Amino acid sequence: MRLWSLHPRYLDSKGLVALWREALLAQKVLSGGTKGYRNHPQLDRFKQLRNPAGALASYLAAVWREANARGYHFDKSKIGTCSRGKKIAVTRGQMDYELAHLRAKLQRRDLAAYGRIENLKRAEPHPSFELVPGPVADWEVTNE
């Protein structure tokens, strides 16, 4: 499961569809609708909030807005009730790691999308996140 901290605008079509599906699964997990993935480390960021399922719904709403702007027809009715709580902290190190990870993926599967971010110095976070100083997150699985 990858719930990108990066703004969904950077994702290619495959990445955006995968994010939609994975975030829907995460929403189901946080709403108690499934037994799997309950302890996935990427969900810990949402679990720390007062309304985890509402925060995930807000995350999904931003993904839906990006998909809608691209002309995709994601089913908005699948998004739960959004909460407008505080943003989730994401570190600069995590953002830089995710940008490098996305570049590597896009270089293999979508050269046009890769070209759009190839020289990007710093990516904007997903609207659910607030940028703070710090290293790559402890939960991230890196190849180092």
trRosetta pair geometry for C-beta under 8 A, 3 or more apart (Angstrom, degrees):
i j d omega theta_ij theta_ji phi_ij phi_ji
1 22 5.0 151 -144 -161 78 117
1 25 7.0 -128 -113 87 120 127
1 26 6.6 124 -170 -67 138 104
1 37 6.4 81 -34 -140 147 128
1 40 5.4 15 45 -169 139 153
1 42 5.7 -142 106 41 106 137
1 43 8.0 15 107 -40 149 92
2 18 7.5 26 56 130 106 116
2 19 7.3 -69 94 -98 87 76
2 22 6.3 37 51 122 55 173
2 42 7.2 177 -127 -83 27 164
3 19 7.3 105 -126 -147 46 86
3 22 6.5 -149 -72 121 70 116
3 23 6.1 105 -116 -89 97 83
3 26 6.1 30 -73 -47 131 165
3 42 4.8 147 26 160 106 131
3 43 7.9 103 1 -74 145 54
3 45 7.8 -150 87 48 133 130
3 59 7.1 9 -169 167 118 149
4 8 6.9 129 74 -86 132 64
4 11 7.0 -162 -1 -63 168 121
4 15 7.9 49 -41 171 145 111
4 19 6.0 -43 9 -112 111 128
4 98 6.2 126 -148 -170 80 137
4 102 7.6 53 -125 -73 128 124
4 126 6.4 130 106 -49 82 125
5 90 4.4 147 -159 -142 135 152
5 94 5.8 45 31 130 163 115
5 95 5.9 -107 106 -90 123 70
5 98 5.6 -179 47 -14 96 165
5 125 5.6 -45 160 -140 83 92
5 126 5.9 -128 -172 8 33 105
5 129 5.3 53 -158 -50 86 171
6 10 5.2 -57 152 42 128 137
6 11 7.6 138 97 -47 118 87
6 95 6.8 122 -81 -144 75 77
6 98 5.1 -160 -33 124 108 129
6 99 6.4 131 -91 -75 132 71
6 102 6.5 -35 14 -32 165 151
6 123 5.0 -19 -132 140 102 144
6 124 7.6 89 -160 78 63 51
6 125 6.8 -101 -117 -128 26 41
6 126 6.4 64 92 -42 23 83
7 10 6.0 102 75 -7 76 97
7 66 7.8 153 164 -84 80 140
7 123 6.7 -156 20 169 90 96
7 124 4.5 18 -21 89 132 96
7 125 6.3 97 -49 120 78 17
7 126 5.4 161 -96 -86 42 44
7 127 7.2 68 -116 -32 89 67
8 11 5.4 -42 -164 16 61 119
8 16 6.0 85 -175 -117 106 92
8 19 6.3 -167 -118 95 107 161
8 62 6.5 156 4 130 123 91
8 63 5.1 139 -72 -115 158 65
8 66 4.0 -159 96 20 122 168
8 67 7.8 -49 144 -39 144 73
8 126 6.5 60 -27 -112 76 95
9 66 5.8 -139 -70 -131 61 123
9 124 7.8 26 41 58 120 115
10 99 7.6 -71 177 -118 162 78
10 102 6.2 46 133 149 120 160
10 116 7.7 -175 -140 107 62 112
10 117 5.5 65 -152 -81 101 141
10 120 7.7 -84 -120 22 121 174
10 123 5.9 -13 -59 -139 155 127
11 15 3.5 -138 -163 102 104 120
11 16 4.5 144 106 -59 126 74
11 19 6.2 -81 -104 -11 172 137
11 66 7.9 78 44 139 108 148
11 102 7.3 -100 -95 -144 64 127
11 113 7.6 -14 159 -166 27 139
12 15 4.9 92 49 12 68 106
12 16 7.0 -132 96 -8 32 91
12 106 5.9 145 -28 -114 123 100
12 109 7.1 -165 58 102 159 104
12 110 4.1 105 -113 56 160 167
12 112 8.0 111 -117 76 113 84
12 113 3.7 -77 -82 -61 103 170
13 16 5.8 -55 -144 36 30 110
13 17 6.4 28 158 -16 65 106
13 70 7.7 -177 -100 154 86 151
13 72 7.8 157 -139 -75 93 130
13 110 7.7 157 26 -104 79 153
14 17 6.0 -57 -148 39 30 108
14 18 6.2 28 154 -18 65 110
14 109 6.6 -63 43 140 150 141
14 110 7.1 -174 20 -40 112 132
15 18 5.6 -55 -144 39 30 111
15 19 6.2 33 156 -22 65 106
15 102 7.3 53 -128 -138 159 100
15 105 7.1 102 -81 121 122 141
15 106 7.8 -39 -32 -75 139 92
15 113 7.9 163 13 165 126 161
16 19 5.7 -51 -146 35 30 113
16 20 6.5 36 152 -22 62 103
16 63 7.1 160 -161 -164 80 92
16 66 6.6 -135 -135 112 124 118
16 67 5.9 154 162 -86 125 90
16 70 7.4 55 126 28 175 158
16 72 7.3 -179 120 -12 133 164
17 20 5.6 -50 -151 32 32 115
17 21 6.6 28 154 -14 64 106
17 72 7.8 -152 -79 -148 86 152
18 21 5.9 -57 -150 39 32 109
18 22 6.1 24 157 -14 68 111
19 22 5.9 -59 -140 43 29 106
19 23 5.9 26 161 -17 66 111
19 63 5.7 -154 120 -132 113 134
20 23 6.1 -61 -144 40 22 107
20 24 6.4 25 155 -21 61 107
20 60 7.5 85 -137 -144 62 86
20 63 5.5 173 -89 145 72 132
20 64 7.6 98 -118 -75 107 63
20 67 6.6 39 -74 -58 133 148
20 74 5.6 -127 -141 -123 147 137
21 24 5.7 -54 -150 33 29 112
21 25 6.6 30 152 -17 63 104
22 25 5.5 -50 -151 35 35 113
22 26 6.3 38 149 -20 65 104
23 26 5.3 -48 -144 37 37 115
23 27 6.3 44 152 -24 65 100
23 56 6.7 174 -171 -175 85 93
23 59 6.0 -145 -148 114 128 110
23 60 4.9 165 137 -90 127 87
23 63 5.9 158 33 3 161 160
24 27 5.6 -49 -149 32 32 115
24 28 6.6 34 150 -19 62 103
24 60 6.9 92 -74 -118 61 133
24 78 5.9 -14 -123 149 119 129
25 28 5.6 -54 -153 34 34 113
25 29 6.4 36 149 -21 66 103
25 34 7.4 -30 -164 24 76 160
25 37 6.6 58 149 40 110 167
26 29 5.5 -50 -148 34 35 114
26 30 6.3 26 156 -12 67 107
26 37 7.3 -104 -98 138 58 139
26 40 7.6 -98 -110 67 92 141
26 42 7.5 -72 -109 103 135 107
26 43 6.0 -173 -148 -94 102 100
26 46 7.4 112 164 16 119 157
26 56 5.5 -151 118 -147 103 136
27 30 6.0 -59 -144 42 29 105
27 31 6.1 22 156 -14 64 113
27 53 6.4 84 -157 -150 69 77
27 56 4.6 180 -94 125 73 126
27 57 6.2 90 -127 -73 123 66
27 60 6.1 -5 -57 -41 137 142
27 79 7.6 -123 -120 -134 166 50
27 80 5.7 178 -173 -3 123 118
28 31 5.8 -63 -144 43 27 107
28 33 4.1 -85 -169 71 81 122
28 34 5.0 53 130 -8 110 114
29 32 7.9 45 172 -63 29 19
29 33 7.2 -81 -63 53 21 77
29 34 5.4 -54 -88 58 62 106
29 36 7.4 -86 -99 88 107 59
29 37 4.9 -85 -94 94 144 106
29 38 5.8 -172 -165 -92 106 53
29 40 7.3 3 165 19 171 117
29 43 6.4 -80 105 -107 136 151
30 43 6.6 -170 -69 -155 100 117
30 46 6.1 -57 -98 119 147 134
30 47 7.3 -148 -119 -79 103 75
30 52 4.6 -136 -160 124 125 109
30 53 4.4 174 120 -83 107 71
30 56 5.2 145 36 -1 153 149
31 53 4.6 89 -76 -120 76 136
31 80 6.5 179 -75 -80 136 155
34 37 6.8 25 105 41 124 99
34 38 7.7 -163 98 -59 77 86
35 38 6.7 -48 -175 -29 39 121
37 40 4.6 -9 -168 -29 79 123
37 43 7.2 117 153 -30 92 140
38 43 7.7 -101 -173 70 29 161
39 43 7.7 -159 -171 53 12 124
40 43 4.8 85 73 -2 89 108
41 44 5.6 -29 -164 -2 49 118
41 139 3.5 176 162 -160 130 124
42 45 6.6 -33 -178 11 49 109
42 139 6.6 173 -67 128 49 138
43 46 5.6 -59 -165 42 58 107
43 47 5.8 62 139 -29 83 107
43 52 7.7 51 180 -171 90 130
44 47 5.3 -54 -138 37 36 116
44 48 6.6 44 161 -30 65 99
44 139 6.4 177 34 -67 132 155
45 48 6.5 -55 -165 20 25 112
45 88 5.1 65 170 -167 107 142
45 90 8.0 22 -139 -81 144 84
46 49 5.9 -52 -169 19 46 115
46 52 4.4 94 143 -152 91 88
46 55 5.1 -180 -144 89 91 124
46 56 5.3 34 -144 -60 154 94
46 59 7.6 -74 -93 -17 124 143
46 88 7.2 -52 -81 -82 53 145
47 52 5.1 12 -99 -101 40 142
48 52 7.9 105 32 -89 34 101
48 88 7.8 113 63 -124 113 98
49 52 5.4 141 62 -81 95 57
49 55 4.7 72 72 -35 162 152
49 83 7.8 155 146 87 132 142
49 85 5.7 126 -169 100 119 151
49 86 7.2 -164 -126 58 103 83
49 88 7.1 -74 -57 -81 121 96
50 83 7.7 -152 80 168 94 157
50 85 5.8 -178 41 -117 105 150
51 54 3.6 4 133 31 122 123
51 55 6.0 143 93 -23 74 85
51 83 4.2 127 83 -55 137 165
51 85 6.0 165 38 -28 100 138
52 55 5.7 -57 -147 36 30 111
52 56 6.4 27 156 -17 65 105
53 56 5.7 -53 -148 37 33 110
53 57 6.4 38 150 -23 64 103
53 80 5.8 -44 159 99 101 161
53 81 7.9 49 119 57 101 78
54 57 5.4 -49 -148 33 34 115
54 58 6.6 36 151 -19 63 100
54 80 7.0 -110 -97 110 46 113
54 81 5.9 -37 -110 101 89 78
54 82 5.9 91 -169 -177 77 24
54 83 2.8 66 137 -18 129 110
54 85 7.0 96 101 -6 118 112
55 58 5.6 -50 -152 34 34 112
55 59 6.5 41 146 -22 63 102
55 83 5.6 -41 -57 58 56 113
55 85 6.1 -54 -81 47 100 119
55 88 7.2 94 -178 -45 134 114
55 128 6.7 106 -179 -155 85 124
56 59 5.2 -46 -150 33 38 118
56 60 6.4 41 149 -19 66 102
56 80 7.4 43 85 42 91 122
57 60 5.5 -51 -149 37 33 114
57 61 6.4 42 149 -28 64 101
57 79 5.3 110 -156 178 85 84
57 80 4.0 -104 -88 69 129 84
57 81 5.9 78 100 75 174 27
57 82 4.5 -140 111 -86 107 58
57 83 7.1 97 55 3 108 71
58 61 5.4 -45 -148 27 34 117
58 62 7.0 35 154 -17 61 98
58 82 4.3 101 -75 -152 74 101
58 83 6.1 -86 -31 55 123 56
58 84 7.0 141 -99 -86 142 46
58 127 8.0 -113 153 101 96 103
58 128 5.8 131 110 -98 103 109
59 62 6.2 -57 -163 31 32 108
59 63 6.9 29 144 -15 64 105
59 126 6.7 32 -141 149 85 139
59 128 4.5 -23 -91 -37 80 158
60 63 5.4 -55 -151 37 39 113
60 64 6.2 43 150 -22 70 103
60 78 7.8 -113 169 104 145 89
60 79 4.7 -178 108 -117 126 101
60 80 7.7 89 42 26 143 75
61 64 5.4 -49 -148 35 33 115
61 65 6.5 38 151 -23 64 101
61 79 5.6 99 -72 -163 75 155
61 82 5.5 -5 -25 -85 144 137
62 65 5.6 -46 -147 31 35 114
62 66 6.7 35 153 -17 63 101
62 126 6.1 122 106 -174 150 91
62 127 4.6 -174 -108 37 145 116
62 128 6.4 -138 5 -28 145 93
63 66 5.9 -54 -154 36 33 110
63 67 6.4 31 150 -17 66 108
63 74 7.6 -64 122 100 90 175
64 67 5.6 -58 -147 40 32 111
64 68 6.0 34 155 -22 68 108
64 74 5.3 -135 -123 86 78 130
64 76 5.5 95 -164 -104 148 81
64 79 6.3 -66 -32 -50 147 140
65 68 5.6 -53 -143 37 29 113
65 69 6.4 32 155 -22 63 105
66 69 5.7 -54 -150 34 30 113
66 70 6.6 21 153 -12 63 108
67 70 5.8 -64 -154 41 32 107
67 72 4.0 -71 -179 66 90 124
67 74 4.6 47 107 -6 155 125
68 71 7.7 58 -177 -64 31 15
68 72 6.8 -86 -72 61 29 73
68 74 7.1 -91 -56 37 75 97
68 76 8.0 25 -67 -67 127 114
74 78 7.8 -91 163 37 87 122
75 78 4.8 76 98 -13 101 109
76 79 5.8 -40 -172 13 56 114
79 82 7.1 4 154 -54 114 94
87 128 6.2 161 -140 170 79 40
87 129 5.9 111 176 -154 105 13
87 130 3.9 106 104 -29 132 104
88 128 5.9 19 20 141 105 89
88 129 5.1 -47 72 -107 86 68
88 130 6.9 167 73 18 33 79
89 129 7.3 61 -173 -160 7 80
89 130 5.7 -42 -100 71 51 91
89 132 4.7 -8 -159 4 106 134
90 94 5.3 -113 -177 78 85 133
90 95 6.1 96 134 -55 112 94
90 125 5.4 150 56 -124 138 137
90 129 4.2 10 -5 -172 125 132
90 130 7.0 148 21 64 77 37
90 131 6.1 -41 73 -100 85 50
90 132 7.0 144 66 25 33 82
90 137 7.9 -55 -144 -55 68 120
91 94 4.5 100 60 3 83 100
91 95 7.0 -147 98 -3 46 85
91 131 7.8 75 -151 -158 14 61
91 132 5.8 -51 -100 78 56 80
91 133 6.7 3 -147 138 84 22
91 134 3.2 -86 -128 75 127 102
91 135 6.2 1 139 58 155 25
91 136 7.2 -154 81 -92 127 15
91 137 6.5 164 25 -61 116 73
92 95 5.6 -54 -147 38 34 112
92 96 6.2 34 154 -19 67 106
92 131 6.3 63 -74 -171 73 102
92 132 7.3 -119 -22 92 78 35
92 133 5.7 -15 4 -125 118 44
92 134 6.4 138 29 46 75 53
93 96 5.8 -54 -145 38 29 110
93 97 6.3 31 154 -20 64 106
93 134 5.6 -94 15 112 110 56
93 135 3.9 -7 25 -161 174 29
93 136 4.5 -104 140 -44 109 49
93 137 7.7 168 92 -27 101 51
94 97 5.6 -54 -147 36 30 112
94 98 6.3 27 156 -17 66 107
94 134 7.5 10 -9 93 96 99
94 135 7.8 79 -40 125 70 38
94 136 5.4 117 -83 -135 57 48
94 137 4.7 40 -93 -22 124 93
94 140 6.6 -178 -123 -48 89 142
95 98 5.9 -56 -146 38 29 108
95 99 6.4 31 155 -21 64 105
95 122 7.4 37 129 -161 128 79
95 123 5.9 -159 178 64 102 97
95 125 6.2 -81 -101 -80 124 88
95 131 6.6 -8 -34 -118 150 104
96 99 5.8 -52 -147 34 31 112
96 100 6.5 29 154 -15 64 105
96 122 7.8 -47 -86 -119 82 71
96 136 7.9 -94 66 -76 90 85
97 100 5.9 -59 -153 38 30 109
97 101 6.2 31 151 -20 66 110
97 136 4.6 68 -38 -109 150 111
97 140 6.3 54 119 176 156 162
97 142 6.8 -77 -151 -99 133 113
98 101 5.3 -53 -143 38 34 115
98 102 6.1 34 157 -19 67 104
98 123 7.4 -97 90 57 100 147
99 102 5.8 -53 -145 37 30 109
99 103 6.4 36 153 -23 63 103
99 117 7.2 -148 -160 171 91 125
99 120 6.8 -127 -160 95 129 115
99 122 7.8 -121 -52 -143 164 31
99 123 4.7 178 -87 -10 119 128
100 103 5.6 -49 -148 32 31 115
100 104 6.6 33 153 -19 63 103
101 104 5.9 -55 -154 33 30 111
101 105 6.7 29 150 -17 63 106
102 105 5.6 -54 -149 37 36 112
102 106 6.1 28 157 -14 70 109
102 117 6.8 -21 112 106 116 160
103 106 6.0 -62 -144 42 27 105
103 107 6.1 33 157 -27 65 107
103 114 6.5 88 -152 -140 62 86
103 117 6.2 -134 -90 108 84 111
103 118 6.9 110 -137 -110 110 48
104 107 5.8 -51 -145 29 27 114
104 108 7.0 20 156 -12 59 106
105 108 6.2 -71 -164 38 30 105
105 109 6.3 -26 163 21 69 115
106 109 6.4 -81 -131 56 31 80
106 110 5.1 -58 -150 63 76 88
106 111 7.5 135 155 -91 81 23
106 113 4.8 -118 -146 99 124 101
106 114 3.8 167 127 -76 107 81
106 117 6.9 89 49 48 162 118
107 111 7.2 48 -140 -102 41 66
107 114 4.9 110 -78 -124 53 148
110 113 4.0 25 119 26 121 115
110 114 6.2 156 94 -20 65 86
111 114 5.1 -51 -142 38 36 119
111 115 6.3 45 155 -27 65 100
112 115 5.7 -49 -153 29 30 115
112 116 7.1 33 149 -22 59 100
113 116 5.7 -49 -157 27 38 114
113 117 7.1 2 157 8 66 104
114 117 6.6 -82 -156 51 32 86
114 118 5.7 57 152 -65 72 95
115 118 5.4 -21 -131 -12 31 122
116 120 7.9 21 132 -40 58 119
117 120 4.5 -41 -156 3 66 130
117 123 7.4 12 -145 -88 118 111
120 123 6.0 55 142 -73 134 77
125 128 8.0 -109 143 63 104 54
125 129 3.9 -105 163 85 133 113
125 130 7.1 -161 71 -80 156 9
125 131 5.4 -174 -20 -58 131 90
126 129 5.1 74 61 10 81 107
136 140 5.1 -90 166 52 104 146
136 142 6.3 43 143 -56 161 136
137 140 4.7 109 67 -21 86 102
